[in-house]
């Protein structure tokens, strides 16, 4: 849904274009686009009206399939890396929290007893900074949802190729030994199938 696909200016345009591509790939037996159910939920979360005809058509041509998680096996090395990454990110998040608390304290230092609204205004900047820095430190480039893991497992199971702008999905897909295609390359390769 992000930049790089070169398949449309807005999310709806991208979905409509990918729908056309999926239809032509299926019709010519040149490929099938898969999506795990949890990713379907993520896509739907972009839209207030989830019953729009272009969404219905999109999901009618995409093969929605859950990975068979009980039959897929991965090297223990992947899980050692996961645990190490979680530890490093947790510590980084803790340090960022400490720094932002200190910034917040400095913002209100010497301001006496503030009423609730004035306190929230004064501390709001520090809280926003903390949230953004924490999110960046703990989530960017990380496998941060079961939906992302579903995508990797399904690609592994099907010997498929992941097409994603999510850095965590791409990085962890590589550790799990899954093929990937940059979204810009996907857009270029699908030119012959575009509407």
C-alpha positions as a Markdown table, in Angstrom:
| # | Residue | x | y | z |
|---|---|---|---|---|
| 1 | Unk | 0.0 | 0.0 | 0.0 |
| 2 | Unk | 3.0 | 2.3 | 0.3 |
| 3 | Unk | 5.1 | 4.1 | -2.2 |
| 4 | Unk | 7.3 | 2.1 | -4.5 |
| 5 | Unk | 4.7 | 0.0 | -6.2 |
| 6 | Unk | 4.1 | 2.7 | -8.8 |
| 7 | Unk | 0.6 | 1.2 | -9.2 |
| 8 | Unk | -1.5 | 4.2 | -8.2 |
| 9 | Unk | -1.5 | 7.4 | -6.3 |
| 10 | Unk | -3.6 | 6.2 | -3.4 |
| 11 | Unk | -4.4 | 2.9 | -1.7 |
| 12 | Unk | -7.6 | 2.3 | -3.5 |
| 13 | Unk | -5.8 | 2.8 | -6.9 |
| 14 | Unk | -3.1 | 0.3 | -5.9 |
| 15 | Unk | -5.8 | -2.3 | -4.9 |
| 16 | Unk | -7.7 | -1.9 | -8.1 |
| 17 | Unk | -4.5 | -2.3 | -10.1 |
| 18 | Unk | -3.3 | -5.3 | -8.2 |
| 19 | Unk | -6.8 | -6.8 | -8.7 |
| 20 | Unk | -6.3 | -6.5 | -12.5 |
| 21 | Unk | -2.8 | -8.0 | -12.3 |
| 22 | Unk | -4.0 | -10.9 | -10.1 |
| 23 | Unk | -6.9 | -11.6 | -12.5 |
| 24 | Unk | -4.6 | -11.7 | -15.5 |
| 25 | Unk | -1.9 | -13.8 | -13.7 |
| 26 | Unk | -4.5 | -16.4 | -12.8 |
| 27 | Unk | -6.2 | -16.4 | -16.2 |
| 28 | Unk | -2.9 | -17.0 | -18.0 |
| 29 | Unk | -1.6 | -19.5 | -15.3 |
| 30 | Unk | 1.5 | -17.3 | -14.8 |
| 31 | Unk | 1.1 | -16.8 | -11.1 |
| 32 | Unk | -1.2 | -16.6 | -8.0 |
| 33 | Unk | -1.1 | -13.9 | -5.4 |
| 34 | Unk | -1.5 | -15.2 | -1.8 |
| 35 | Unk | -2.4 | -13.4 | 1.4 |
| 36 | Unk | -2.8 | -14.8 | 4.9 |
| 37 | Unk | -6.1 | -13.9 | 6.7 |
| 38 | Unk | -4.4 | -11.7 | 9.2 |
| 39 | Unk | -2.9 | -9.6 | 6.4 |
| 40 | Unk | -6.5 | -9.3 | 5.0 |
| 41 | Unk | -7.5 | -7.8 | 8.3 |
| 42 | Unk | -4.6 | -5.3 | 8.1 |
| 43 | Unk | -5.6 | -4.3 | 4.5 |
| 44 | Unk | -9.2 | -3.8 | 5.6 |
| 45 | Unk | -8.1 | -1.6 | 8.5 |
| 46 | Unk | -7.1 | 1.0 | 5.9 |
| 47 | Unk | -10.8 | 1.5 | 5.0 |
| 48 | Unk | -13.8 | 2.7 | 6.9 |
| 49 | Unk | -16.3 | 1.0 | 4.6 |
| 50 | Unk | -15.0 | -2.5 | 4.3 |
| 51 | Unk | -17.7 | -3.6 | 1.8 |
| 52 | Unk | -16.7 | -1.4 | -1.1 |
| 53 | Unk | -16.9 | -3.3 | -4.4 |
| 54 | Unk | -13.2 | -2.8 | -5.3 |
| 55 | Unk | -12.3 | -4.5 | -2.0 |
| 56 | Unk | -14.7 | -7.4 | -2.6 |
| 57 | Unk | -13.3 | -7.9 | -6.1 |
| 58 | Unk | -9.7 | -7.8 | -4.8 |
| 59 | Unk | -10.3 | -10.5 | -2.2 |
| 60 | Unk | -12.1 | -12.6 | -4.8 |
| 61 | Unk | -9.0 | -12.9 | -6.9 |
| 62 | Unk | -6.4 | -13.1 | -4.2 |
| 63 | Unk | -5.9 | -16.6 | -2.7 |
| 64 | Unk | -6.4 | -16.2 | 1.0 |
| 65 | Unk | -4.6 | -19.0 | 2.9 |
| 66 | Unk | -3.2 | -19.6 | 6.4 |
| 67 | Unk | 0.2 | -21.1 | 6.7 |
| 68 | Unk | 0.3 | -24.6 | 8.1 |
| 69 | Unk | 2.3 | -23.6 | 11.1 |
| 70 | Unk | 2.4 | -27.1 | 12.6 |
| 71 | Unk | 4.3 | -28.5 | 9.7 |
| 72 | Unk | 6.9 | -25.7 | 9.0 |
| 73 | Unk | 10.3 | -26.0 | 10.6 |
| 74 | Unk | 13.0 | -23.4 | 10.9 |
| 75 | Unk | 16.6 | -23.4 | 12.1 |
| 76 | Unk | 17.0 | -22.7 | 15.8 |
| 77 | Unk | 19.5 | -19.9 | 14.7 |
| 78 | Unk | 16.4 | -17.9 | 13.6 |
| 79 | Unk | 15.0 | -18.1 | 17.1 |
| 80 | Unk | 18.3 | -17.2 | 18.8 |
| 81 | Unk | 18.4 | -14.1 | 16.6 |
| 82 | Unk | 14.8 | -13.3 | 17.5 |
| 83 | Unk | 15.5 | -13.5 | 21.2 |
| 84 | Unk | 18.7 | -11.4 | 20.9 |
| 85 | Unk | 16.8 | -8.8 | 18.8 |
| 86 | Unk | 14.0 | -8.6 | 21.4 |
| 87 | Unk | 16.6 | -8.1 | 24.2 |
| 88 | Unk | 18.4 | -5.4 | 22.3 |
| 89 | Unk | 15.2 | -3.6 | 21.4 |
| 90 | Unk | 13.8 | -3.8 | 24.9 |
| 91 | Unk | 17.0 | -2.3 | 26.4 |
| 92 | Unk | 17.0 | 0.4 | 23.7 |
| 93 | Unk | 13.3 | 1.2 | 24.5 |
| 94 | Unk | 14.1 | 1.4 | 28.2 |
| 95 | Unk | 17.0 | 3.9 | 27.6 |
| 96 | Unk | 14.8 | 6.0 | 25.3 |
| 97 | Unk | 12.1 | 6.0 | 28.0 |
| 98 | Unk | 14.6 | 7.2 | 30.6 |
| 99 | Unk | 15.8 | 10.0 | 28.3 |
| 100 | Unk | 12.3 | 11.2 | 27.5 |
| 101 | Unk | 11.3 | 11.1 | 31.2 |
| 102 | Unk | 14.3 | 13.4 | 31.9 |
| 103 | Unk | 13.2 | 15.7 | 29.0 |
| 104 | Unk | 9.7 | 15.8 | 30.4 |
| 105 | Unk | 10.9 | 16.6 | 33.9 |
| 106 | Unk | 13.0 | 19.5 | 32.6 |
| 107 | Unk | 9.9 | 20.8 | 30.7 |
| 108 | Unk | 7.9 | 21.2 | 33.9 |
| 109 | Unk | 10.8 | 21.9 | 36.3 |
| 110 | Unk | 10.2 | 25.2 | 38.1 |
| 111 | Unk | 6.7 | 25.6 | 36.9 |
| 112 | Unk | 5.2 | 25.0 | 40.4 |
| 113 | Unk | 1.9 | 23.3 | 40.7 |
| 114 | Unk | 0.3 | 23.1 | 37.3 |
| 115 | Unk | -3.3 | 22.3 | 36.8 |
| 116 | Unk | -4.1 | 19.1 | 34.9 |
| 117 | Unk | -4.5 | 20.8 | 31.5 |
| 118 | Unk | -1.4 | 22.9 | 31.8 |
| 119 | Unk | 0.6 | 19.9 | 32.9 |
| 120 | Unk | -0.7 | 17.8 | 29.9 |
| 121 | Unk | 0.2 | 20.6 | 27.5 |
| 122 | Unk | 3.7 | 21.0 | 29.0 |
| 123 | Unk | 4.5 | 17.3 | 29.1 |
| 124 | Unk | 2.7 | 16.4 | 25.8 |
| 125 | Unk | 5.7 | 17.2 | 23.7 |
| 126 | Unk | 7.9 | 14.8 | 25.7 |
| 127 | Unk | 5.2 | 12.1 | 25.5 |
| 128 | Unk | 4.9 | 12.4 | 21.7 |
| 129 | Unk | 8.7 | 12.3 | 21.4 |
| 130 | Unk | 8.9 | 9.3 | 23.5 |
| 131 | Unk | 6.2 | 7.4 | 21.6 |
| 132 | Unk | 7.9 | 8.1 | 18.2 |
| 133 | Unk | 11.4 | 7.2 | 19.4 |
| 134 | Unk | 10.2 | 4.1 | 21.2 |
| 135 | Unk | 8.2 | 2.9 | 18.1 |
| 136 | Unk | 11.2 | 3.5 | 15.9 |
| 137 | Unk | 13.6 | 1.7 | 18.3 |
| 138 | Unk | 11.5 | -1.3 | 19.0 |
| 139 | Unk | 9.5 | -1.9 | 15.8 |
| 140 | Unk | 11.4 | -0.7 | 12.7 |
| 141 | Unk | 13.0 | -3.7 | 11.0 |
| 142 | Unk | 11.5 | -6.1 | 13.5 |
| 143 | Unk | 9.0 | -9.0 | 13.2 |
| 144 | Unk | 6.4 | -7.1 | 15.2 |
| 145 | Unk | 3.1 | -9.0 | 14.5 |
| 146 | Unk | 1.8 | -12.5 | 14.0 |
| 147 | Unk | 0.4 | -11.3 | 10.7 |
| 148 | Unk | 4.0 | -10.6 | 9.5 |
| 149 | Unk | 5.0 | -14.1 | 10.7 |
| 150 | Unk | 2.0 | -15.6 | 8.9 |
| 151 | Unk | 3.2 | -13.9 | 5.7 |
| 152 | Unk | 6.7 | -15.3 | 6.1 |
| 153 | Unk | 5.5 | -18.8 | 7.0 |
| 154 | Unk | 3.1 | -18.9 | 4.1 |
| 155 | Unk | 5.8 | -17.8 | 1.6 |
| 156 | Unk | 8.2 | -20.5 | 3.1 |
| 157 | Unk | 5.5 | -23.2 | 2.8 |
| 158 | Unk | 4.6 | -22.3 | -0.8 |
| 159 | Unk | 8.1 | -21.5 | -1.9 |
| 160 | Unk | 6.7 | -18.2 | -2.7 |
| 161 | Unk | 8.1 | -14.7 | -2.9 |
| 162 | Unk | 7.4 | -11.9 | -0.4 |
| 163 | Unk | 6.6 | -8.5 | -1.9 |
| 164 | Unk | 6.5 | -6.0 | 0.9 |
| 165 | Unk | 7.7 | -2.6 | 1.9 |
| 166 | Unk | 7.8 | -3.7 | 5.6 |
| 167 | Unk | 11.4 | -3.7 | 6.6 |
| 168 | Unk | 10.8 | -6.2 | 9.4 |
| 169 | Unk | 9.1 | -8.7 | 7.1 |
| 170 | Unk | 11.9 | -8.4 | 4.6 |
| 171 | Unk | 14.7 | -8.7 | 7.1 |
| 172 | Unk | 13.1 | -11.6 | 9.0 |
| 173 | Unk | 12.0 | -13.3 | 5.7 |
| 174 | Unk | 15.7 | -13.4 | 4.8 |
| 175 | Unk | 16.6 | -15.1 | 8.0 |
| 176 | Unk | 13.9 | -17.6 | 7.5 |
| 177 | Unk | 15.2 | -18.2 | 3.9 |
| 178 | Unk | 12.2 | -16.8 | 2.0 |
| 179 | Unk | 12.5 | -15.3 | -1.5 |
| 180 | Unk | 11.6 | -11.6 | -1.8 |
| 181 | Unk | 11.0 | -9.1 | -4.6 |
| 182 | Unk | 11.3 | -5.3 | -4.1 |
| 183 | Unk | 8.0 | -3.6 | -4.7 |
| 184 | Unk | 9.5 | -1.5 | -7.5 |
| 185 | Unk | 10.6 | -4.6 | -9.3 |
| 186 | Unk | 7.1 | -6.2 | -8.8 |
| 187 | Unk | 5.5 | -3.1 | -10.4 |
| 188 | Unk | 7.9 | -3.2 | -13.3 |
| 189 | Unk | 7.5 | -7.0 | -13.9 |
| 190 | Unk | 3.7 | -6.7 | -13.8 |
| 191 | Unk | 3.6 | -4.0 | -16.6 |
| 192 | Unk | 2.3 | -6.6 | -19.1 |
| 193 | Unk | -0.5 | -7.5 | -16.8 |
| 194 | Unk | -1.6 | -4.0 | -15.9 |
| 195 | Unk | -4.9 | -2.5 | -17.0 |
